[in-house]
Each structure stands twice: as C-alpha cells, then as structure tokens.
C-alpha cells in the first residue's frame, strides 16, 4: 500500500485505484494541485485507468488548463469510449474554450452513450 503525508507522496506500485480516490478527495477539498499529483501517481501505476485521466482532466479544467484537460479527457475516452460523464465534461470544456460545435457534439455523444444509442 502507498503511504502519503501532507509533505511528500510515497509510491508503492499497484495501488492506482487508491491514488484515484486520494485525488478525488483532494479535489473535494479544493487542493487541485495535490489532486493532480495523485492522479499522476495513479497513471504511472496504470496508464489505462480512465478514472485517473478523467480526474486529472477535471483538475486541469479547474486550473484553466483547458487544452491539457481535453488531452486528458481524450486519453480517458481512449480507455473507455462510452463514458458518458467524460464525454459531457469534455463537451463542457470545449464550449468553455469557445469551441461550441465540438462541445455540443461531445455533449450529444454523452447523451447517446448514457442511453445506449
């Protein structure tokens, strides 16, 4: 198991899910930079872990790093193409960037994914 202190994160291989949960907790606390660190640890342990990519994207979006967030959403969708929530978040971020048409397309895809169309 990986251990973490408020100062330094210590990584033990194989605990990607724990790191995602830690990242999610940090996001809920508003510690966005710390959340990104945890998501990065999860991705080091398992680069195909869609929730880690989505969590990192959410954190980057909060920071205003929209282009990097879109890249992370795309990584997540490569792992899980029918993740309706990720598609919706990607669409909302694209719209925030002024890419209205692409954003609406992603949001529409999220609706289709959520109802299985």
Secondary structure, DSSP 8 states (H G I E B T S, - for coil): --EE-SS-EE--TT-HHHHHHHHHHHHHHT-HHHHHHHHHHHHHH-TT-HHHHHHHHHHHHHHT-HHHHHHHHHHHHHH-TT-HHHHHHHHHHHHHTT-HHHHHHHHHHHHHHHHT-
